[in-house]
Each structure stands twice: as structure tokens, then as C-alpha cells.
Amino acid sequence: MTSQVGCIEAVRRMWEFLDRGLDEPDHEAVEAHLALCLRCCGELGFARELRRLLRRRSGGEMPEDVHARLQRFIDGLDDPASDTGASR
């Protein structure tokens, strides 16, 4: 990832960012974007709240099927043919 990221890349990497799964330069690049972008800060807040609710209901980590569905949703953000991407 480059030192600057756009909204699509920041949202795509959101879960890795929250899980501290990015290497330091990538983590810093996403963090820098989130510090400036109100829209993506909203996405971050939503992701944190969703994780909190899922953990409370499941008593542990996010179920793999839920994580996979969320990842497909995120991947669709930059697909102009998808309903998700078209509304962004």
C-alpha cells in the first residue's frame, strides 16, 4: 500500500486495521486517512460497534461466516455494478 490511501482502500482494509493485522506502514497509512476522512471515520465507528455487538452475542470472536459476508460487502464497495458500490 502506498503512503496515502483513498476511501475504498481504507474501508477494504478496515478489519485488518482493527485486528492490528497490517504491517506498520500500512497501518499508519490507514490511520492517517481515518484521521482526515469523516466518511471513513463513520465506517470505522460502525465496524467497531458491529464487532462489539457480535462479540457480546457470540461470546468470542466474530463468526467466520459473518466475517466472510462483511468482507464480500467491503469488496463490493468499489464495484460500480454492485448495489453497494453504486450507492457510495
N, C-alpha and C positions, 0 to 999 in steps of 0.2 A: 504494500500500500504506500502511496506517496505521503508526503508530509501534510498535505491538505486533502481532505475528503469532502465529498458533497453529501447531500441528504440521503440519496439512495444507498451509498456505501455505508454511511453511518448507521442507518437503520438495519441494513443487511448484517452488519457486524455487532448489533446491539447485544445479542445474547452472549456472544463470545466476550464482549466488553464486560458485561455484568458478571460473567463467570471467571473473569480475570484470565481468559484463555488466549488473549492476544499477546504477541511479544511487545516489549516496552515501546518501541517507536510507533507501532500500530495503535496501541492503547492510548498513547499520548495524542496521536492524530485524531482519533475518535473523540477523545475527551476535549480537545481544542474545538472541534466542531460543535459539540454539545454545549460548550460554554458560550457560544455565539448564536446558536440557532434555536429560536423559540419553538418552532415546529418540532424539531427533533427532541428538544427537552420534554415536550409533551409526550412524545413516543417513549422516551426513557421513563417518565413518570408512570405511564400506562404499563410498560413492561415490568417495572418494579412492583407495582400494585398487583398485577396479574400473578407474578411469581409468589408474592406474599399470600394471596388468596389460595393459589394451588397448593402451596406448602401446608397451609393451615388445613385444607380439606383432605390432602393426601397424607399428611403427617411426615413428609420427607421431600425428596427431590421431585421435580416436575416429571410426570409420567412421560415416557419416551414417545408415545403416540401423540400426546399434546404438543410436545416439543417439535415433532416432525410436522404437524399441521401448522404450527406457528412459523416454522422455517419455510414451508411452501408459501404461506401468506407473504412473508417478507420477500421471498424470491420473486413473487408476482408484482411487487411494487414498481419495478422498472419495466414490466412487460406491458406495452401500450395496448395489447389485445385483451388483457385481463381486466375484469371489472375493478379489481383492486388498484392496478396501476393507472387506469383511466381516471379514477377519482382523486388522484393525488396531484 
